[in-house]
Amino acid sequence: MEFTVTKLYYIPYIGVVSGLGGIITSYVIAVARGDVKPWLPYISDAGGDSPQSSIFSFSMIVVSFCFLVGVTLCHLILLKRNIHGNMLVKWLNRLLLIGGVTTSSGMIILAVNPVGHLNRDGSWALTVFLPHMVGAVVMFTSGIGLMIILATCTTILDYPDWKQRNFFVRCAAAVIGLVPGILTIGYCPVGEMDKLKPLPDRAREYPPGTIVSAICEWIVVLTFLAFSVSFASEFRKFKLCLRLEYRDVDGGTAPLPVKPDASPEKPEARD
């Protein structure tokens, strides 16, 4: 039995629409409820309190699934395109698959640890903020590294024809995402975690300088989504074929079912 999956370009579109929809919806609800100030909160802060936390977390999980599937398809496409057996592309392609797994894992860790949550005893830093930050760091570092890897592979495989749109999009995304990614982590007031703690009666008050980290976070996330769109034009050229075989317990291919024969003819009576 064989299945053919076409229209693979829907996968990045679903991920990007889900990501943008979840971020914007969470931001609007958070500002309307007074959970964050309009200018300019961390994305995870806007989606950290209920009810918007459920929207934000669900959208992040959808994005992580679509992204992992997309990176896996990119890995298979690079295997197909690397017809000359370039060793650098071969090893980078392996790292690409690992980067897809770690990036998606970071998204899920971040999504299931909303920063607006408080334990009954008021504890927050180690139980919520630490795993949230671990997920964010894993997601950002793996995602930026993945963009650089894919941009490098595209540069090698497209040489000397560098006029394709995907080449410019991926190279620009890798450069734009790298610097804001470093600034997001560098300006995050990790040493002042108590000042980032959710407040029960008003919007969060960020320490001075945090605005740089927050703005850079928005830039990195939007760049990451734009980078994901570049998968679509490449996925249009391919289709995925899945072949399903039945095997018996001994490892051999199971025989196909045979229709029962018609009732046997009665022997002719002899005189």
N, C-alpha and C positions, 0 to 999 in steps of 0.2 A: 504494500500500500504506500502510495507516495502523495505528499502534500506539497503544493507550490504556493508560496506566500509572495504576493506582489504588493505594490504600493507600500514598500518599506519606509518611504519618506514621511508617512504619517506618524511614525514613532517619534522623531525629534519635534514635530509640530505639537503633538499631544503633550510632550514633556514641557516645552516652552510655554504653551498656553496655560497649562496647569500651574507652572511656577509663577508666571506673571499674575495670573488670576489670584492665586493664594497670597502672594506678597501684597498686591494692591488692596485686595479685600481686607486683609488683616490690618493693613495700615489705616485704611479709612475707618474701620470699626474702632481701632485703638485710639485714634485721634478724637473721634466722636464721643467715646466714653471717658476721655481724659486720662487714659493710661499712659500715653506718651505725648510729648509736645510735637506740633506739626513739623518743626524744623530742628534737627533732622535726626530721628532716632535710629538706633541699630535695627536692622530688619528683624532680627530675632526678638528684640524687645517689643516691637510692634505686634509680633505674633506670640508673645509670651504669656498673656493673660487670657483666661476664658471670657467669652466664647470663641474669640478669634484664634485661640491656640489650636483648637481642633481643625480649623480650616487650614492654618499654616502647616501643621504637622502632616495632615493628609496630603496636601499638595506637595510637600517635600518628599514624602514616600513615593508618590506617583512619579515625580521627577527622577528620583534615585533609580526606580525600576526602568523607566524609559532610557535613562542615561546608560545604565549597565547593559541593556540590550543593544543600544546604539554603539557603544564602545566595542562590544563583542562582534557586532557586524563589521565595524571598522577594522578590527583585528583580522577577520576573515577576508575582507577586501584587500588589505595590505598583503596578505599571503598570496592572493591571486595576482596582484599587480607586480609583486617583486619577482618578475620573470627572470631577471639576471642574477638572482640570489645574492643581492647586496647584504653583507654580513651586518653592517650597522643597522640597516632597516630591519633585519631579522631579529636582532637583539632588542632594538627599540620597540618593535612590535610586541615582544613578550612583556616588556615593561609597561606597554600601553594597556594590556589586559589586566595586569596587576593594579595599575593606577585606576582603572575603571572600577575594580572591586573596592579599593580603599576609598575612593571618592564617594561611591554610593553608600558604603558603610558609614562614612563620616556624616553624610546627610541624614541617615536614619538615626544615628546616635544624637545628633543635634535636634532632630524633630521630636524624639521621645523624651527630651529633657527641656521642656519650656522654661524659660528663665523667670516667668512670673509666678512660679510655684513656690510655696513656703510650707515647711513641715509644721506640725502643731506646736513644736517647741521653738519655732522661729528660725531654726537652722536652715541654711541656704547654700553657703559657699561650697562645702565639700559634697553635699548630696545632690545639688542641682547645677550650680555654676561650673564646677570642675568637669563633670562629664559633658556638659554643653560645650565648654571651651575645647575639650579634647576632640569632640566631633567637629567643631568649627575649624580647628587647626588641621586636622586630618583632611577635611574636605577641601580647604583652600590650598594647602600645599600640594596635595595629590592632584587637584583639579588644574592648578597652574602648571605643575610638572607635566601633566597629561597634554595640555595645550601645546607646550613647548615640544614634546615628543612628536605629536601628530604634525605640527608645523614643520619640524625637521624632516620627517618622513615624506611629507608632501613636497618639500623643497628638493629632496634627492630624486624622488620618482618622477616629478614633473620637469626636471631639468632636460633641455634648456627652455621648454615651453612654460614660462612663468606668467603668462598672460591670463591664466584661468582665474576666475573670481575666487574660488576656494583657496587658492594659494595666498592671495592678499588678505582674505578674511582671517585665515588661521594665523598667519604671521602677525597681523595687526592685533588680534586677540591675545596672542602670547605675550607681545610687548606691553600692551595696555594693561593686561591682567597682572603682570609681574610686579611692577612698581607699586600700584595701589595695594596689592596683596601684602607686600612687605610693610607698607605704612599702616595698614589695618592692624597688623599684629604689633608693630612697633609703638603705635600711639594708644593702644588699648590699655587703660589704667588697671592692669592686673594687680598692681600693688595697692590699689584702693578699692578692693572688692566691696567693702562695706558701703561705699558711696553708690555702688551699682545695684544695691539690694532693692527689691520691689518695695514700694511705699504704699501703705493701705489707704491713704487719704488724698493723695495727689500724684501727679505725673512724676516720673523719675527725674532726678537732678543729676546730670552728668558732671564729673570733675572737669576742670579746664583742660582744653586740648583734645578732649574726646571727640569733638566734632570732626576732626581730621580723620580719625579712625572710622567714624560712622559713614562719612562721605565716601571714603575709599572702599568700604564694604559694599555700598550700593554700586559703585563702579565695577568692582570685581564680579558681583553677582550678575549684573546686566551684561557685562562682557562675556561671562560664562554662558549665559543664555543665548547671546548672539553667536557665540562659537558653536553651540549645539545646533543652530539652524543650518550651519554649513554642512552638516551630515545629510540634509535632505536632498540637495542636488546630486550628491554622489550615490545615495540610495536609489534614486530613480533609474540608475543604469543597471541595477542588479535585482535578482529575485532569489529567494531562499527556497531550496527544495529539501524537504524532509522525507526520508524513506523509512518506513516502519516494516520490520520483519518479525515474524513469529518464529521462535526457536524452542525446541524441546529441552528437556532437562539435561540431555547429553551434549548440548551445544550445537546440534545440527539444526538445519532449517526444518521446521515442522511441515509435514505434507499438507497440501491444500485439501480442504474437505471435498470429498467425492460424493456426487449425488447417488443415492441408492438406485440400483438397477430396477428395471421393471420386473414384475413378478415372473419367475421362470416359466417357460412354456412347458406344458404337460407333455410327456412323451407320447408319441403316437401309438395308438393301440395296434398291436400286431394280430394278424389273423392266426 
